Amino acid sequence: MTDGAQIRAWLDEAWSRTEAAVVLAGGDDAGPLARRRVLAEVYDDDALAELRELTTTGAFTGDICRCFGSLTVALLDARGDFVGSGSHHGGTDISWERGRFRNNLEVADPERLEAFFRRHEVYGRPPDVT
């Protein structure tokens, strides 16, 4: 397990290179990132800043969830290459580079993160109401 300070340093470096983010179907067992279904794309600077805050603010648990996660936030650089990724667990945790760090981040505001995902239609577009 990697300590939180080292992960935060990695996150700062990774996010400094990030130009876009995608939310992908599946957690850590869903196969290569490039082959997964894209659920949402985030290009807007304000939305990227919000996503960064929501997925990097909180306390590291010192452990990992035993599930593989439900979806994955993947960071992309200016060329569209993957910078890093974090899987979403139980509505409360992000496990950044789980196989490498093995230390979940319990996000500070899970309700706001879920609201972000809903706003970006991660869970599908709501049906039209007539």
Buried (B, 14 or more C-beta within 10 A) or exposed (E): EBEBEEBBEBBEEBBEEBBBBBBBBBBBEBEEBEEBEEBBEBEEEEBBEBBBBBBBEBEBBEEBBEBBBBBBBBBBBEEEEBBBBBBBBEEBBBBBBBEEBBBBBBBEEBEBBBEBBEEBEBBEEEEEEE
